Amino acid sequence: MAHKDDVTRVMAVCEECGSVYAARQWPDGTIRVIGQEGCSCGATRFEVADDSEGESPPDPNTG
């Protein structure tokens, strides 16, 4: 079993629908959503969210 210090808190994105969740990443790379078994869409595969600073999605109102 992994020690608490070996587990990292991350933001995870569902690979199916793109929903974002708070999650824990284990030393073996496994990502587990905190507080539930998987995504609300039913998927259980996640990837770590890209946390690039200063980038935001384009505003559809500004063409």
NORFEN-V128594 format. One record per backbone hydrogen bond with DSSP energy under -1.0 kcal/mol. CO is the residue of the C=O (numbers start at 1). NH is the residue of the N-H. If there is no record, write none. Layout:
co->(CO;CO)
nh->(NH;NH)
This chain:
co->(3;4;8;10;11;12;13;14;19;21;22;23;24;25;26;30;32;39;43;45;47;59)
nh->(6;7;25;23;49;21;47;18;14;12;34;10;32;8;29;26;24;42;39;15;13;62)
